Amino acid sequence: MRHTAPDGGTRVVLLVGTQKGLFRLESDPHRETWRMEGPLIAGYEITHAWLDPRRPGRGYAAANHLIWGAHVYRTDDDGRHWEPLPQPPMHPVGEHDSALRAVWHLAPGPADDPDMLYAGIDPAGLFFSTDAGNHWAGVDALNHHSTRAQWEPAKGGFFVHSIQVAADHPRRLFAAVSAGGAYRSDDAGATWQPINRGVRAEHLPEECPHTGHNIHRLVAHPRNSDRLYRQCYNGVYRSDDAGDSWTEISAGLPSDFGYVAVTERDAPDSLYVIPIDSNHLRTAVDGRLRVYRTGDAGASWTPLTDGLPQQHAYVTVLRDAMAVDDLPECGVYFGTSSGHLFASRNRGENWQPLTAFLPRILSVQARVVPEGDQK
């Protein structure tokens, strides 16, 4: 099936972080063929990498190495070349058992401040930079929050992720702690409150505790930050009031466990998830790799399987390994623990493999790049 080309030679760039480096894929204007480069930052685990919408050409990557440690890398040519920045974010020495085990997540600051960044690290901490990542300072109101005693390591680590600045309320910030729960600031990070009311936590003594949740992914809609989604250890949830309350929307899914959740820029009622078979097995339910989409904010779900393996696909898809682009008929992309990268040009109706046998895929991010931005 042929799809309408985007206007003006627009292309999509995917940054795919893996256990052994970063891969860059660029599409033709129809998103039919792709050219791949890599591995870039070879040998490092790339937990998160993206191109910055505020400054054409610029992007950032969180890179971690068993021997060489944790670093933040920056690009100024749409991800073709990368350089390490002088100092990664870290806690004061002696404050925790380690000052820095890994840089886990990076996020842009407000749209009008292209040099401001946020970083989430392990041990759990949130940091900010006002000079494009050259220097970092801790967000003490979250890092020393009164509920920190209820945080604890999850199976994958002990870190801050899902950092987002609300476009419609620039002083509003969101962040998630694994395992600690979701938090919101309404004053640019000066104070923070837990936003976990009504969310199940079956691994804890209290059914719906104030904090301590093992949250896998938190998503604020990019145009309406009152609309949030979260994929947790127990369930998928929606909030219509910036996290003050939550409604479970797991009904209709084959499992309430999973990692990824992404929404569309122009459709706040749209959400994509990939259910995973229990916290014990942690592979695709029934060995069938299925993306589920809702267009009515979780009232109903549609499995999207055309082009995906439907038997003996014992893989998982990790929290940052799924993305959408911002084209009118949005593309959807995800990578698996087996190193397979899949793409859809039509909101998940049909899928094609872009590449296979990469190292374990940890993150996927998509950026629409007009022809004039190519370098």
C-alpha positions as CSV (number, residue, x, y, z in Angstrom):
1,M,0.0,0.0,0.0
2,R,1.4,3.4,-1.0
3,H,1.2,6.3,1.5
4,T,1.1,10.0,0.8
5,A,4.5,11.6,1.1
6,P,5.1,14.3,3.7
7,D,5.4,17.8,2.4
8,G,8.7,19.4,1.2
9,G,11.0,16.4,1.4
10,T,10.5,15.8,5.1
11,R,12.3,12.8,6.5
12,V,12.3,10.9,9.8
13,V,15.4,10.3,11.8
14,L,15.4,7.4,14.4
15,L,18.0,7.2,17.1
16,V,18.1,3.6,18.4
17,G,20.0,3.1,21.6
18,T,21.3,-0.4,22.2
19,Q,23.5,-2.3,24.7
20,K,26.5,-1.9,22.3
21,G,26.1,1.6,20.9
22,L,23.8,4.0,19.1
23,F,22.3,3.4,15.6
24,R,21.0,6.2,13.4
25,L,18.3,5.5,10.7
26,E,17.0,8.1,8.2
27,S,14.0,7.6,6.0
28,D,13.2,8.7,2.5
29,P,10.3,11.2,2.2
30,H,7.8,8.4,2.0
31,R,9.2,6.5,5.0
32,E,9.5,3.5,2.7
33,T,13.2,3.0,2.7
34,W,15.8,3.6,5.5
35,R,19.5,4.1,5.6
36,M,21.3,3.0,8.8
37,E,24.6,4.2,10.3
38,G,26.4,2.8,13.4
39,P,27.3,1.7,15.8
40,L,28.0,5.2,17.0
41,I,29.4,5.7,20.6
42,A,30.3,2.0,20.1
43,G,30.5,-0.3,23.1
44,Y,28.4,1.9,25.4
45,E,24.9,1.2,26.6
46,I,22.8,4.0,25.2
47,T,19.8,4.2,27.5
48,H,18.3,7.3,25.9
49,A,19.1,9.4,22.9
50,W,17.1,12.1,21.0
51,L,17.3,15.1,18.7
52,D,16.3,18.4,20.2
53,P,13.3,20.1,18.7
54,R,14.5,23.5,20.1
55,R,17.8,23.6,18.2
56,P,18.1,22.0,14.7
57,G,20.9,19.5,14.5
58,R,21.5,19.2,18.2
59,G,20.8,16.0,20.2
60,Y,21.9,14.2,23.4
61,A,22.6,10.6,24.4
62,A,22.9,9.0,27.8
63,A,25.9,6.5,27.6
64,N,27.1,4.0,30.2
65,H,30.0,1.6,30.2
66,L,31.0,-1.0,32.7
67,I,34.6,0.1,32.7
68,W,34.6,3.8,31.4
69,G,31.6,4.9,33.4
70,A,28.6,7.1,32.6
71,H,28.6,10.1,30.2
72,V,26.4,12.5,28.4
73,Y,27.1,12.9,24.7
74,R,26.0,15.7,22.4
75,T,25.7,16.0,18.6
76,D,25.3,19.1,16.4
77,D,24.7,17.4,13.1
78,D,21.5,15.4,13.6
79,G,23.2,12.5,15.2
80,R,26.0,11.6,12.8
81,H,28.8,12.5,15.1
82,W,28.9,12.6,18.9
83,E,31.2,14.1,21.5
84,P,31.3,13.5,25.3
85,L,30.5,16.4,27.5
86,P,33.0,17.3,30.3
87,Q,31.0,16.1,33.4
88,P,28.0,13.9,33.8
89,P,25.3,14.7,36.5
90,M,26.0,13.0,39.8
91,H,25.2,13.1,43.5
92,P,27.7,14.6,46.0
93,V,30.3,11.9,46.9
94,G,29.3,10.1,50.1
95,E,25.6,11.1,49.9
96,H,24.6,7.6,48.6
97,D,26.4,4.3,48.1
98,S,27.4,5.6,44.7
99,A,27.5,9.1,43.3
100,L,26.6,7.8,39.8
101,R,25.9,4.3,38.5
102,A,24.2,5.3,35.2
103,V,22.7,8.3,33.4
104,W,19.3,6.9,32.6
105,H,17.1,9.6,31.0
106,L,17.6,13.0,29.4
107,A,14.9,15.6,28.6
108,P,14.7,19.1,27.1
109,G,13.8,22.0,29.2
110,P,11.3,24.7,28.2
111,A,10.9,25.6,24.6
112,D,12.2,29.1,25.0
113,D,15.4,28.0,26.8
114,P,17.3,25.7,24.3
115,D,20.3,25.2,26.6
116,M,18.4,23.9,29.5
117,L,18.3,20.1,30.0
118,Y,17.2,17.6,32.7
119,A,18.8,14.3,33.5
120,G,17.6,11.3,35.6
121,I,20.3,9.1,37.1
122,D,20.9,6.0,39.1
123,P,21.0,6.2,42.2
124,A,17.6,8.0,41.8
125,G,18.2,11.7,41.2
126,L,17.0,14.5,39.0
127,F,19.5,17.1,37.7
128,F,19.4,20.1,35.5
129,S,21.9,22.0,33.2
130,T,21.6,25.6,32.0
131,D,24.5,25.4,29.5
132,A,23.6,22.5,27.2
133,G,24.9,19.8,29.5
134,N,28.4,21.1,30.3
135,H,27.6,21.6,34.0
136,W,24.9,20.0,36.2
137,A,23.1,20.7,39.5
138,G,20.8,18.6,41.5
139,V,17.0,19.3,41.8
140,D,17.2,19.1,45.6
141,A,13.5,19.4,46.2
142,L,13.0,16.0,44.6
143,N,16.3,14.4,45.4
144,H,15.7,15.1,49.1
145,H,12.0,14.6,49.1
146,S,10.3,13.7,52.4
147,T,9.0,10.5,50.8
148,R,12.5,9.3,49.6
149,A,12.6,6.7,52.4
150,Q,9.8,4.9,50.6
151,W,11.7,4.6,47.4
152,E,13.7,1.4,46.6
153,P,15.5,-0.2,43.7
154,A,13.4,-1.9,41.0
155,K,14.6,-5.0,39.1
156,G,16.2,-2.8,36.4
157,G,17.8,-0.3,38.8
158,F,17.1,2.7,41.0
159,F,16.6,5.7,38.8
160,V,14.6,8.7,37.7
161,H,13.0,8.5,34.2
162,S,10.0,9.9,32.2
163,I,11.1,13.6,32.7
164,Q,8.9,16.1,30.9
165,V,8.3,19.8,30.9
166,A,4.7,20.7,30.1
167,A,4.5,22.8,26.9
168,D,1.2,24.3,28.0
169,H,2.4,25.1,31.6
170,P,6.2,25.7,31.3
171,R,6.6,25.7,35.1
172,R,5.0,22.3,35.4
173,L,7.4,19.3,35.5
174,F,6.8,15.6,35.7
175,A,9.2,12.8,36.7
176,A,9.0,9.2,37.7
177,V,11.1,7.1,40.1
178,S,11.6,3.4,39.8
179,A,10.6,2.4,42.3
180,G,9.1,5.4,44.0
181,G,6.2,6.6,41.8
182,A,5.2,9.6,39.8
183,Y,5.9,13.2,40.9
184,R,4.8,16.7,39.7
185,S,6.1,20.2,40.3
186,D,4.0,23.2,39.5
187,D,6.8,25.8,40.3
188,A,9.7,24.8,38.0
189,G,11.1,22.2,40.4
190,A,11.0,24.2,43.6
191,T,8.6,21.8,45.2
192,W,7.2,18.4,44.3
193,Q,4.2,16.3,45.1
194,P,3.6,12.5,44.6
195,I,0.8,11.9,42.0
196,N,-0.1,8.2,42.6
197,R,-3.6,8.4,44.2
198,G,-5.8,5.4,43.1
199,V,-3.0,3.4,41.5
200,R,-2.6,-0.2,42.6
201,A,0.8,-1.5,43.9
202,E,0.3,-5.1,44.6
203,H,3.9,-5.6,45.5
204,L,3.5,-3.4,48.5
205,P,1.6,-4.0,51.8
206,E,-0.8,-1.1,51.1
207,E,-3.0,-1.5,48.0
208,C,-2.9,2.1,46.7
209,P,0.0,3.8,48.6
210,H,0.9,7.5,48.4
211,T,4.4,6.6,47.1
212,G,6.7,3.6,46.5
213,H,5.2,2.6,43.2
214,N,7.1,0.7,40.6
215,I,6.2,2.9,37.6
216,H,7.6,1.9,34.2
217,R,6.5,4.8,32.1
218,L,4.8,8.2,32.6
219,V,3.5,10.2,29.6
220,A,2.2,13.7,29.6
221,H,0.3,14.6,26.4
222,P,2.5,17.2,24.6
223,R,-0.4,19.7,24.1
224,N,-2.5,19.1,27.2
225,S,-0.5,18.2,30.3
226,D,-3.7,17.6,32.3
227,R,-3.9,14.3,30.3
228,L,-1.4,11.8,31.6
229,Y,-0.9,8.1,31.0
230,R,1.2,5.6,33.0
231,Q,2.2,2.0,32.5
232,C,2.9,0.4,35.8
233,Y,3.9,-2.9,37.4
234,N,0.2,-3.3,37.9
235,G,-1.9,-1.7,35.2
236,V,-2.3,1.1,32.6
237,Y,-3.8,4.3,33.9
238,R,-5.1,7.6,32.7
239,S,-5.4,11.0,34.5
240,D,-7.4,14.0,33.3
241,D,-6.2,16.3,36.1
242,A,-2.4,16.3,35.8
243,G,-2.1,13.2,38.1
244,D,-4.3,14.3,41.0
245,S,-6.4,11.2,40.3
246,W,-6.2,8.1,38.1
247,T,-8.5,5.8,36.3
248,E,-7.3,2.3,35.4
249,I,-7.7,1.4,31.7
250,S,-6.2,-2.1,31.6
251,A,-9.5,-3.8,30.7
252,G,-9.3,-5.2,27.2
253,L,-5.5,-5.8,27.4
254,P,-4.1,-9.4,27.7
255,S,-1.9,-8.3,30.6
256,D,-1.7,-5.4,33.0
257,F,2.2,-5.6,33.0
258,G,4.3,-3.8,30.5
259,Y,6.9,-1.0,29.9
260,V,6.1,1.2,27.0
261,A,3.4,3.8,26.5
262,V,3.4,6.6,23.8
263,T,0.7,9.0,22.7
264,E,0.2,11.1,19.5
265,R,0.8,14.9,19.4
266,D,-2.6,15.7,17.9
267,A,-4.7,13.0,19.6
268,P,-4.8,13.1,23.4
269,D,-7.2,10.1,23.5
270,S,-4.7,7.9,21.6
271,L,-2.2,5.6,23.4
272,Y,0.0,2.7,22.3
273,V,1.2,0.0,24.7
274,I,2.8,-3.5,24.3
275,P,1.6,-5.8,27.0
276,I,4.1,-8.1,28.6
277,D,3.4,-11.5,30.1
278,S,3.7,-11.0,33.9
279,N,6.5,-9.7,36.0
280,H,8.0,-13.2,36.1
281,L,8.2,-14.2,32.4
282,R,8.6,-10.6,31.0
283,T,8.1,-11.5,27.3
284,A,5.3,-10.9,24.8
285,V,2.0,-12.4,26.0
286,D,1.5,-15.9,24.6
287,G,4.6,-15.4,22.4
288,R,2.6,-13.0,20.2
289,L,4.2,-9.6,19.6
290,R,1.2,-7.2,19.6
291,V,0.9,-3.5,19.8
292,Y,-2.4,-2.3,21.4
293,R,-3.9,1.1,20.5
294,T,-6.7,3.0,22.0
295,G,-8.4,6.0,20.3
296,D,-10.9,6.6,23.1
297,A,-8.6,7.2,26.1
298,G,-8.6,3.5,27.2
299,A,-12.3,2.7,26.9
300,S,-11.4,0.1,24.2
301,W,-8.3,-1.4,22.7
302,T,-7.4,-2.7,19.3
303,P,-4.5,-5.2,18.7
304,L,-2.2,-4.2,15.8
305,T,-0.5,-7.3,14.5
306,D,-0.2,-7.1,10.7
307,G,3.5,-7.7,10.0
308,L,4.5,-8.7,13.5
309,P,5.4,-12.3,14.6
310,Q,2.4,-14.1,16.1
311,Q,4.1,-17.2,17.5
312,H,7.2,-18.0,19.5
313,A,8.2,-14.3,19.8
314,Y,9.6,-14.4,23.3
315,V,10.9,-10.9,23.4
316,T,10.3,-7.7,25.5
317,V,10.1,-4.0,24.6
318,L,11.6,-1.8,27.2
319,R,10.3,1.5,28.6
320,D,12.0,3.9,26.2
321,A,12.1,1.6,23.2
322,M,8.9,2.9,21.4
323,A,8.3,6.3,19.7
324,V,5.9,8.1,17.3
325,D,6.7,10.8,14.8
326,D,4.7,14.0,14.4
327,L,3.6,13.6,10.9
328,P,-0.2,13.8,10.1
329,E,-0.5,10.1,9.7
330,C,2.0,9.3,12.4
331,G,4.6,6.7,12.2
332,V,5.1,4.3,15.1
333,Y,8.4,2.6,15.9
334,F,9.7,0.1,18.5
335,G,12.7,-2.1,19.2
336,T,12.9,-5.4,21.0
337,S,15.2,-7.2,23.3
338,S,16.2,-9.4,20.4
339,G,17.5,-6.4,18.4
340,H,14.6,-6.2,15.9
341,L,13.3,-2.8,14.9
342,F,9.8,-2.4,13.6
343,A,8.0,0.5,11.9
344,S,4.5,1.5,10.8
345,R,3.7,4.4,8.5
346,N,0.0,4.3,9.3
347,R,-0.6,4.4,13.1
348,G,0.2,0.7,13.6
349,E,-2.1,-0.8,11.0
350,N,0.8,-2.4,9.2
351,W,4.3,-3.1,10.3
352,Q,7.6,-3.7,8.6
353,P,11.0,-4.7,10.1
354,L,13.6,-2.0,9.5
355,T,16.5,-4.1,10.7
356,A,17.2,-7.2,12.8
357,F,20.0,-8.6,15.0
358,L,21.0,-5.3,16.5
359,P,22.2,-5.6,20.1
360,R,19.4,-5.5,22.7
361,I,17.4,-2.3,22.0
362,L,17.1,0.1,25.0
363,S,15.6,3.2,23.4
364,V,14.0,4.5,20.2
365,Q,13.3,8.2,19.5
366,A,11.9,9.7,16.3
367,R,12.4,13.2,15.0
368,V,10.9,14.7,11.8
369,V,13.7,16.6,10.0
370,P,12.8,18.9,7.0
371,E,15.1,18.6,4.0
372,G,16.7,22.0,4.8
373,D,17.9,20.7,8.2
374,Q,20.0,17.9,6.7
375,K,23.7,18.4,7.2
